[in-house]
Amino acid sequence: LVGIELGFFQIASIAFIIFLTCLVKTSIGVGSGIFFSAGLCLIIPPKMAMALGGPVMLISDVLPMIHYCKKINRSVFLILISGSAVGIALGAVIISYIPDWLFVKVVGFICGVFAAQQLIKNYLSRIMKDKGSKRYVPGKWMGIAAGMTGGVITFMVHTGGVVYSIYLVSMDLSKTAFVGTIVAIYFFADCIKNVIYWEMGLLTQDLLTFALWMIPVMIIGSFAGYFIH
């Protein structure tokens, strides 16, 4: 990879991270970027990890899209993807100026937010249930705002699902509709991200070739995720 010599252990570690990424994506739909971004930043330079995530995430979206294409909630999808496109463009501007040392801190911070969000969501859901409170359903503009925030985060560290899922959970979708909709958002967002990565010079031919060699790992991880789902 572009000026970096990787040993067997490093390549095996990257392959395992990609396997987990695909497994999580196709089983629950949320959190796959956490494994990928945080793990790869320990092995290769952070912005290179981000760029490698572009083709890896896109390729790993193909099988889930085929599997869940008929389960997508189109109205929710359109709301989130419209905001996400704007957020991705904003993320591209931010990443042009942020240094590597700060980028690593951002990855760690977002991982912590993801964990906190899961704990808070579970705690609040129990309180709401105990009090018999009426379920809150956010409006269209809240969805666009969630999409925009998720777009910025997904461009930088591939973890936009943290934000997307908060909005999707509030829609009270079925398990399969939830995964199908968020996978569709990933797919179209990843298409946009890869074009921008390439134009910015972050995604290179070497990184793209490496991602293509990882396709068998992605397929195994995806089918393992289907089984778990």
N, C-alpha and C positions, 0 to 999 in steps of 0.2 A: 504493500500500500504506500504510494507516494512518499518515498524516502524513509519508510519504516520497515524494518525486517521483523517479521513475526515468527516466533517459534511454534512448535507443535502444541504446547500447552496454551499459548495465547489464542491460536486458531481454534482449538477445541473449546476454549472458554467462550469465544465469540459465537461458535456454533450452538453451544448450550443455551446461551442467552437468547439467540434467535429462536431456538426450539421453544423456550418458555414464553417468548413474546407471542408466537403463533398459537400456542396452546391456550394462553389466557384470552387472546383476542377472539378465538372461535368458541370458547366455552362460556365466558361471562361478558365479553365485550369491553370491559373497562380495566385499566391498569397495565396493559401490555407495554405501553411506552415507559412505565416505571422500570420494569426489568431491563428494557433495552438501553435507555439513556443513562441511567445510573450505572449499570454494569459496564457498558462500553467506555464510559469516561474513566474507568479504572485501568483500561487496557490501551486505548489509543487517545490522541488529543481530542478534546471535547468537541470542537467544531467539525473535525473529521468524523467523529461518532455521529453527530447530528446529520451530516451529509450522507453517511452510509445508511442511516435510518430511512432516508427518502425512498430509495429503491427497495430496501428490505420490507418496509411497511407496505409499499404499493403492491409488490409481488405477493406478499402474504395476505393482501386483501382479496385477491382474485377468487380463491376457493370459497371463502366465507360469503362473498357476493353471490356466487353461483348457488350456494346452499341456502341463503336467506333472502334471495331477491324477491320472492313473492310475499315476504313477511314485513316489508318496509312500510312504516306509516308515512305516507308521502307528505301530508300537510306538516307534520312535525319536522320531517327531513328538510323541506324547503325553507322553513323558518330558520333552522340552525345553520344550514349550509350558506344561506345568504349573508348571515353575520360572520360566519367563519371565513369566507373569502376576503372580507375587509380586514379581519384580524390577521390573516396570513400575510397580507401586504404590509400591515403595520409591524408584524414580527420581523419581516425582511429588513425593514428600516432599522429596527432596534439592533438586530444581530450584526449589522454593518459597523456598529460603533462599540459594541460591548467587548472587552478584552477576555482572553481565555480564562484567566484566574477568576474573574467575576462570573463568567459563564458556568463554571463548575459549581460555584456557590448557588447560582440560580437553580441548577438541577437539583441540588440537595434540598433547597428550600421548598421546591415544588413537590418533591417526594414526601417531605414532612407535612405539607398541606394536604396531600392525598390521604395520608394516614389519619390526620386529624379530622378531615372531612368524613371519613368512614365512621370514626368513633362518634362524632357529633351527630351524624345522621341517624345512627342506630339508637343513640340515647334520646334524641328528640322524638323519633318515631314511637318509642315506648311511652314517653310522656303524653304525646298527642293521643295515643290509643287509650291510655289510662283515663284521660280527661274527657274522652269522647269528642274531641275537637273536630270541627269540619275540615276536610282536606282542602288545602290551598292549591288552586290551579293558576299558575302564572299566565299572563297574557302574551300576545305575539311579540311585543317589544322586549319583554323580558327574555324571550327565546332568542331574539336577534342579539341582545346584549350578551347572553350566554355563549352564543355562537362566535361573536367577535372576540370575547375573552379566551374562549377555547382555541380560536384560530391563532392568536398570538402565542399561546403556550404550545400548541401542537407544532407550530413552525420551529420553535426554539428547542423543545425537548420531547416532542412526540407524545405528550401526555394531555392533550386537549380533552380526552375522554373524561378526565376528572371533572371538568366543568360541564361538558355535554350531559353527563350522566345525572347531574343534579336536576337539570331541567327535564330530562327524559323520565326520571323516577317520578317527578311530580305529575306527569301525564298519565300515570297509572296504566302503563302498557303491559301486555302479557310478557312473559319471560322471553319468548322467541321474537316478538315484535320489537322489544327493547334492543336485543342483540342485532337483529336485522337492520334496524334504523341506524344504530350507532356505527355498524360496519359500513353502511352506505355512506355515511358522513365521512368516515375515515378514508374510503376509497376516493371520493371526489376531492377531498382536501389534500390527499397525498399526490394526486395527479397535479394539482396546482403547485404544491410544494416542490416537486421534482423539477418542474420547469424553472422555477425561481432559483433553486439550488444550482442548476446547470448554468443559468445566465449569470449568476453571481460568481461562478468559478469554484464553488464549494464541492459540487459533485463532479468527479473526474471519471475518465474512462477506466482507470484502475479500480476505483471504488465500485463502479457499476459492474465490472467483471467479477469482482469478489462477491458481490451480492448474487450474481447469477449462479456462481458455484455453490451458494448456500440454498438453492431452490429445493433440493431433496430434503434438507433439514426442515424447511418451511412446510413442505407437504406432510411430513411425519407429524410435526407439531400441530398442524391444522386438523388432521384426522384424529389425533389424540384429544384435541379440544372438543370435536364433535361428540366423541364418545362420552366425555365428562359432562357435556351439556345435556 
